[in-house]
Amino acid sequence: MSPSKGTASVLQYTPIDEIPKIREHLKATYNSGRLLPLEYRKQQLLRLIHLVEGNYARFEEAFKVDLGRHAVEVTGAELNNTVMDLMYLHDNFETWAKPEKPGFNLKFWAFGPVIRRVPKGVVLVVGPFNGGAIVTGNACVVKMSELTPNVSATLTELLPRYLDQDLFRVVNGGIPETTAVLQLQWDHIVFTGSAAVGRIIAIAAAKHLTPTTLELGGQCPVFCDPKMDMYLTARRLLWAKALNAGQTCTTVNHIFVPYEAQDALVEAFTKVYKEFFPEGPERAPISTLVTDVAFKRIRGLSEKTKGEIVCGGQWDEGRRWMAPTILKNVALDDTVMENELFGPILPIVPVRDFQDAIDWTNSRSHPLAVYAFTDDAKFKEYGKSNTHSGQFVVNDTTLQTIIPGLPFGGVGESGYGMVKGRYIFDTLSHMRATCESPWFVDSMVLGWRFPPYTDAKVKQAAALKPRVPPLNPSWGSMLRSWMPF
Amino acid sequence: ENSKRFEDALAVDLGRHTVETRVSEFTGTLGEIVEAYHNVAKWSKPQAAPFDIQWFPLRPKIYKSPKGVVLIIGPFNASPRISFATTEELTYPLVCTIAIMAGAIAAGCACVIKMSEHIPTVSGLIAELFPKYMDQDLFQVINGGVPETSKVLELQWDHIVFTGSTTVGKIVASAAAKHLTPVTLELGGQNPVFLDPSYDLDVAARRLLWGRFMNVGQVCLSPNHIFIPASAQDKLVEALSRAYDSFYPEGAANSDSLSRLVSTGAFDRLQGVLEKTRGTIVKGGLAEADREGRFFPPTIVKDVKEGDSLLDAELFGPILPIVPVKDLQEGIDYTNARPHPLAAYVFTDDAKFKKYVIDNTQSGAIDVNDVCVHMTVPGLPFGGVGTSGYGAHTGKFSFDTFTHHRSSVDSPAWVDKILNFRFPPYTDKGLKQSQLIAAKIPAPRPGPGIVPAKAQKSGLLVSAQSVAVALGVLIFALGLRRALGYDGWLPPTLVALAGRFGVSLSS
């Protein structure tokens, strides 16, 4: 895909034959052990934080050009959260990096078992930059998206000024460059994007036995309880959809609501729509779609759908913009329900009862998040137990990705592996088990392991067998199970 | 209950002695299952996210949900050339499938086990026993060769665990990639031993030979070769010979403590590399080898140099090459230039050298002064890195392998009063408010691109917390003074000092 029109000179693609050299160089620096000291990692991470935090204006400008995004969305929704994530890593990674001792065990304490979290090597991140690589002590190559050339160019320009160029580099380019990158061996690959490309990445990684973490997407459904406060629901849902014109992996895809409550919800949306866009959506700072192809796809869907437009529907081909559009009376087999929308259309799907909605959701691939809007504890439990998804969120959307301490990851077609905070630290670390045998272990405990095997040794080996709880417990066996050995 | 039948079956398939079966298979497998049994409630409990003052009202939690239907698979021969399927599962069928299955059951997953066709008696026994004990709607055994395994891999699973060779690992990973299935691979490598001659060579020799000749070397963790400074090689050879003779007092061929190789293909391969070696055989050798009986004598070879046939690939057999080096750094460099092994072993009493080896090598695990034991120590993850695999199992690590950590949030209505700025229309005031939940960032050290600056002013909410904490500490300290019997709330020195400045503090 060639760079977007008008920006051909903004983003410089990395020459393909440079790419293996970058990897070699980073591997050599990594092997020299430069990233082993925690202090150096902390310093690099802090510089990364300042790269983001000290350049808010430039990033806001770049996002405005690439996506028409307003500063509140850029800073409030993206940059602040990035900095928060990085600070969380900065404040906590030293604790996580400490060698961990598994719990005391009577039989094995003498072996002094320890788990060390060590780096894997050179990590490839396809998608947004990841601070996790630095704190785990991995060198890192980031392949940024060519579809947001200004943002990528800004980061490419700033990175060398802040981070050690022998360890952290950016690679830019389209399909040929990405293919070249994927042919090389990496020690871990983190990918954020679509399931189709996720497969390509996983297949390329399999050839090198590279572990991968895939953050993909899905059709995130909303189950809306009719007894719920519709105004609150509409506000939070329209917010999620308007954010970056619905181009977020955790945005709401569609809403299930019982027939009898659809009108109340539609009324609430109409009210909220006016509040959000008092001068109409055209005058509001709503992001544009990222490519012409995406725009045409969304336009096509909005024309082919048999749902009725409640709000929005306006579009401007020139700047790849479409208003957040709410549809009602959308059927389950409508064209907008076929794939993840990833755009500013929000279909309301009225259902006879929620079991239909749940069955439909379960018959498709697992989404990244399931959203339930309800105050009823039973309904929450019902939604949670009967669906399978990356996350399960009640009465809100998207916020689950910025709360520190929560893992972010999908299941099934929405991906695998977990990122953020402690979880990206564990993902990009190898847990290396260590133990040390004292000299006396052979004479006192493990002497029977050496041949020649005799009947006496067979008996001693049997002593290590754990006590097995019986299939049909009796009082006697339950009492015995309280004994420590 | 059926342990005797398993012991007999393993004796038929592999000629393995009861002691080895009991230790490596039963203890390990039963230990795993019993541990899972006792801990399933604890591991499955939903976990609250660590307390965070800004986000706790949203009740962030992590639910442990099962991934679905999982596949645990042993190795198979993808092509006739890979007849030496160098795998653990062939030789440790219970540990590699049933023990892992314990974690899957604890996580709530349905499970299919694909057993190997190369151990027909054992696989047959498991296939016969499964329906008698396990819920057939949830847990099944599949047996078969290449066509059956290929079919299994075409289907979609929610997680696949594979134990076996690197070559086949790539096939499994590629098949899984098409379905976006997460995979755990337990592969192999050439596990090096770094032997510091100041360590007691007799103790080292016994442990090394035990690790090497257990199951005639067909263990993924078996030490592959030993690095020792050239000057100490002869002493090591003597110690190894003593240990060898003590293990097989009537000679290796007459010992009933030695297993058999898994196939004649394995025999041919080992014979091939041994015939081509340019090292010197000091014990064992091909004289008493018996191809039909798949008996390969435990063999020790010294003066093995880099490039020797014995160092080409993972031996997975009872040959122990000794590689004399100028110093152990040479051994470390050799190891680091090659794919990461599943385990590295270092024998030394020198704490500095121990730390040096740990910090300067990469491997799945590293044992000090012993070999192979880390697999049985509870609480330690068992897994490789690089081409020795990825993912980890045993104990809770198995449970986590088969569990999806499902994040959850429950957002109260009043949160919007604070987070109101997130809703359009976007205003400058909203932008300022969004900074309130921003993090407090320390100033970095000056350097290229960074101008020395004051630390950034923190957001309101965060500093309120620090003020509250400081006040709390102050009040506590003053109260403590009072409680300890000092007169008054304030220290007299402070009162006097304030008095100097004309401020009256006495109450």
Contacts between the chains, C-beta under 8 A, distances in Angstrom:
chain1	res1	chain2	res2	distance
A	31	B	336	7.1
A	33	B	359	7.7
A	33	B	360	7.4
A	36	B	359	6.8
A	43	B	444	7.1
A	43	B	445	6.5
A	46	B	441	7.9
A	46	B	442	6.8
A	46	B	444	4.5
A	47	B	444	5.5
A	47	B	447	7.3
A	47	B	449	7.7
A	47	B	450	6.6
A	49	B	441	5.7
A	49	B	444	7.8
A	50	B	441	7.3
A	50	B	444	5.3
A	50	B	450	5.9
A	51	B	449	7.9
A	53	B	441	5.9
A	53	B	456	7.4
A	54	B	450	7.7
A	70	B	426	4.9
A	71	B	426	7.3
A	71	B	431	5.9
A	72	B	421	7.0
A	72	B	422	7.8
A	72	B	426	3.7
A	72	B	427	7.7
A	72	B	430	5.5
A	72	B	431	5.2
A	72	B	434	6.5
A	73	B	426	7.2
A	75	B	431	6.3
A	75	B	434	6.3
A	75	B	435	8.0
A	76	B	421	6.7
A	76	B	422	6.5
A	76	B	430	7.4
A	76	B	431	6.7
A	76	B	434	3.5
A	77	B	422	7.4
A	80	B	434	6.0
A	80	B	435	7.2
A	80	B	437	7.1
A	80	B	438	4.9
A	80	B	439	8.0
A	83	B	438	6.6
A	83	B	439	5.6
A	83	B	441	6.9
A	84	B	437	7.6
A	84	B	438	6.9
A	84	B	439	4.8
A	87	B	439	3.8
A	87	B	440	7.6
A	87	B	441	6.3
A	88	B	439	7.7
A	102	B	377	7.7
A	102	B	378	6.9
A	102	B	379	2.4
A	102	B	380	6.2
A	103	B	379	5.8
A	105	B	377	7.5
A	105	B	378	5.3
A	105	B	379	6.7
A	108	B	376	7.6
A	108	B	377	4.7
A	108	B	378	6.5
A	111	B	373	6.6
A	111	B	374	7.9
A	111	B	377	5.4
A	113	B	374	7.1
A	113	B	377	4.7
A	113	B	379	6.1
A	113	B	380	5.0
A	115	B	379	7.8
A	115	B	380	6.4
A	115	B	381	6.4
A	116	B	358	7.4
A	118	B	362	7.1
A	120	B	385	6.3
A	120	B	386	7.7
A	121	B	362	7.6
A	121	B	386	7.5
A	158	B	449	7.8
A	161	B	448	6.1
A	161	B	449	3.3
A	162	B	449	5.1
A	162	B	450	7.0
A	187	B	386	6.8
A	195	B	180	6.5
A	198	B	180	5.9
A	199	B	177	6.3
A	199	B	178	6.4
A	199	B	180	6.2
A	202	B	173	8.0
A	202	B	176	7.5
A	202	B	177	3.4
A	202	B	178	7.9
A	202	B	180	6.3
A	203	B	174	6.0
A	203	B	177	4.3
A	203	B	178	6.9
A	205	B	173	7.4
A	205	B	177	7.2
A	206	B	170	6.0
A	206	B	173	3.5
A	206	B	174	4.1
A	206	B	176	7.3
A	206	B	177	4.8
A	207	B	170	6.3
A	207	B	174	7.1
A	209	B	166	6.8
A	209	B	169	5.9
A	209	B	170	6.1
A	209	B	173	6.3
A	209	B	185	6.7
A	209	B	187	7.2
A	209	B	386	7.4
A	209	B	387	5.3
A	209	B	389	7.2
A	209	B	390	7.4
A	211	B	390	3.8
A	211	B	391	7.4
A	214	B	180	6.6
A	216	B	180	7.3
A	229	B	413	6.8
A	232	B	413	5.5
A	232	B	416	7.3
A	235	B	416	7.1
A	235	B	423	6.2
A	236	B	411	7.8
A	236	B	416	7.6
A	239	B	422	6.1
A	239	B	423	5.3
A	239	B	424	7.5
A	242	B	424	6.2
A	275	B	423	7.9
A	276	B	423	6.5
A	276	B	424	4.1
A	276	B	425	6.5
A	277	B	424	6.6
A	277	B	425	7.1
A	278	B	425	6.3
A	284	B	424	6.2
A	284	B	425	6.6
A	285	B	424	7.9
A	285	B	426	6.2
A	380	B	410	7.5
A	384	B	63	7.1
A	384	B	408	7.4
A	388	B	65	6.6
A	388	B	68	7.5
A	388	B	404	7.7
A	389	B	406	7.0
A	390	B	404	7.8
A	390	B	406	7.0
A	390	B	407	7.5
A	391	B	406	6.2
A	391	B	407	4.3
A	391	B	408	6.5
A	391	B	409	7.6
A	392	B	63	6.9
A	392	B	406	5.7
A	392	B	407	7.5
A	392	B	408	4.6
A	393	B	408	6.6
A	393	B	409	4.8
A	393	B	410	7.8
A	393	B	411	7.5
A	394	B	408	7.4
A	394	B	409	6.8
A	394	B	410	4.2
A	394	B	411	6.7
A	395	B	410	6.4
A	395	B	411	4.5
A	395	B	412	7.4
A	395	B	413	7.4
A	396	B	58	7.3
A	396	B	409	6.4
A	396	B	411	3.4
A	396	B	415	7.6
A	399	B	58	6.7
A	399	B	409	6.1
A	399	B	411	6.6
A	400	B	60	7.4
A	400	B	407	5.3
A	400	B	408	7.5
A	400	B	409	4.5
A	403	B	49	6.6
A	403	B	52	7.1
A	403	B	55	4.6
A	403	B	58	6.5
A	403	B	60	4.8
A	403	B	409	6.6
A	404	B	49	7.6
A	404	B	50	7.7
A	404	B	52	5.7
A	404	B	55	7.2
A	405	B	49	3.5
A	405	B	50	4.4
A	405	B	52	6.2
A	405	B	60	6.4
A	406	B	49	5.1
A	406	B	60	5.0
A	406	B	62	6.6
A	406	B	407	4.2
A	406	B	409	7.4
A	407	B	62	6.5
A	407	B	405	5.0
A	407	B	407	5.8
A	408	B	407	6.8
A	409	B	404	7.7
A	409	B	405	6.9
A	411	B	65	7.7
A	411	B	67	6.6
A	411	B	158	7.9
A	411	B	404	4.4
A	411	B	406	7.6
A	412	B	68	7.6
A	412	B	158	7.0
A	412	B	180	7.3
A	413	B	180	5.9
A	415	B	180	7.1
A	416	B	180	7.2
A	416	B	181	8.0
A	416	B	182	3.8
A	417	B	182	7.2
A	418	B	405	6.2
A	423	B	405	7.8
A	430	B	362	7.6
A	430	B	364	7.9
A	430	B	383	7.9
A	430	B	385	4.4
A	431	B	381	4.6
A	431	B	383	6.9
A	431	B	392	5.9
A	431	B	397	8.0
A	432	B	363	7.0
A	432	B	364	7.1
A	432	B	365	5.9
A	432	B	366	6.3
A	432	B	385	7.4
A	433	B	364	7.6
A	433	B	365	4.0
A	433	B	366	7.7
A	433	B	374	4.8
A	433	B	377	7.7
A	433	B	380	3.9
A	433	B	381	5.7
A	433	B	382	6.8
A	434	B	358	6.8
A	434	B	365	6.8
A	434	B	366	5.2
A	434	B	367	7.1
A	434	B	368	7.0
A	434	B	374	7.2
A	435	B	367	5.8
A	435	B	368	7.2
A	435	B	370	7.5
A	435	B	373	6.3
A	435	B	374	4.8
A	435	B	377	5.5
A	435	B	380	6.7
A	436	B	354	8.0
A	436	B	367	7.3
A	436	B	368	3.9
A	436	B	369	5.8
A	436	B	370	7.5
A	437	B	207	7.3
A	437	B	367	7.3
A	437	B	368	7.2
A	437	B	369	4.8
A	437	B	370	3.3
A	437	B	373	6.3
A	438	B	369	7.7
A	439	B	200	6.9
A	439	B	203	5.9
A	439	B	369	7.6
A	441	B	370	7.5
A	442	B	203	6.9
A	442	B	206	6.9
A	442	B	207	7.4
A	448	B	19	7.1
A	449	B	19	8.0
A	449	B	23	6.7
A	449	B	210	5.7
A	450	B	206	5.8
A	450	B	210	5.5
A	450	B	246	7.5
A	450	B	247	6.3
A	451	B	210	7.8
A	451	B	213	7.6
A	451	B	247	4.1
A	451	B	248	6.6
A	451	B	255	6.6
A	451	B	257	3.7
A	451	B	258	7.5
A	452	B	247	6.5
A	452	B	248	6.9
A	452	B	249	6.3
A	452	B	255	6.2
A	452	B	256	7.9
A	452	B	257	5.0
A	453	B	17	5.1
A	453	B	18	7.4
A	453	B	19	4.1
A	453	B	20	7.6
A	453	B	256	7.3
A	453	B	257	4.4
A	457	B	19	5.6
A	458	B	18	5.5
A	458	B	19	5.3
A	458	B	22	6.9
A	461	B	19	5.1
A	461	B	22	4.5
A	461	B	23	5.0
A	461	B	27	7.5
A	462	B	22	6.0
A	464	B	22	8.0
A	464	B	23	6.9
A	464	B	27	4.8
A	465	B	22	7.3
A	465	B	26	6.3
A	465	B	27	5.6
A	465	B	30	6.2
A	466	B	27	7.3
A	466	B	30	5.4
A	466	B	31	5.0
A	466	B	34	4.6
A	466	B	35	7.8
A	467	B	34	7.3
A	468	B	30	6.3
A	468	B	34	6.1
A	469	B	34	7.2
A	469	B	37	6.4
